[in-house]
Amino acid sequence: MIHKPPIDELTEKVGSKYTLCVVASKRARQLMEQAQNQGLIELPDKEKPLSVAAQEIYDGKLVAVND
């Protein structure tokens, strides 16, 4: 479960909890694929991919775009 950054603040940045779920999960999968391509089992510093994705959304590095 994501505690930091707060889910309410993340939801405001992307528009809805559904969008937050989709964007964060897609990014988390990308992070794990990148780590596996480098021969790693997990992310550096044992960070959780979903936590990294949530922080990227909070920091404005990851933006939801409607297709």
N, C-alpha and C positions, 0 to 999 in steps of 0.2 A: 504494500500500500504506500502511496506517496504522501508524505507528511510535509516535506519541504521541497519545493515551494507549495504553498497552499492550493488545493484543487480549485477553490473558488476564483482565485486570481488567475490561474491557468485557463479556466473556463472563459473568463472575460477576454483573454487574449485571443482565443480561437473562435469563440462564438457560442459553443454548446458543449455539453459533456460528451455527447456522441462524437463530435468532431475531435475533441481532445483525445478520446480513446483511440480513434482511428489514426490520427496523426502520430501520437506517441507510440503506438504499437508498431506502426510501419517503420518509424525511425529506430526503435529498439531492435527490430529485426535487421535493419541495415547495419547497425553497430555490431551485432553479433556476427553477421556475415563477413564484415570487414575483419573482425578479430580472427575468425576461423580461417580466412584467406591468408592471414599472417602466421598461421600455425598456433594460434592461442586458443585456449579452452574458454577463457573468460576475459573480460576487459581488464586493462591495466588498473592497478590499485584495487582490484576486486570490486569495482563499482558495478552496480546493477544497471543493465541497459535501459530499463524504463526510467530509472532515476536520472540518468544522463539525458535522455530524451526530454523529460519534464523540465530539467534545468535549462536545456537549450531553448525550449519554448518560452520559458520565463525570461531568459536573457534576450529574447528577440532574434536568436540565431536561426530559429526554425519557425516558419510562418505557414499557416493553413491557407491553401488557395482552392477556390471552387473551380472544378473542371467544367 
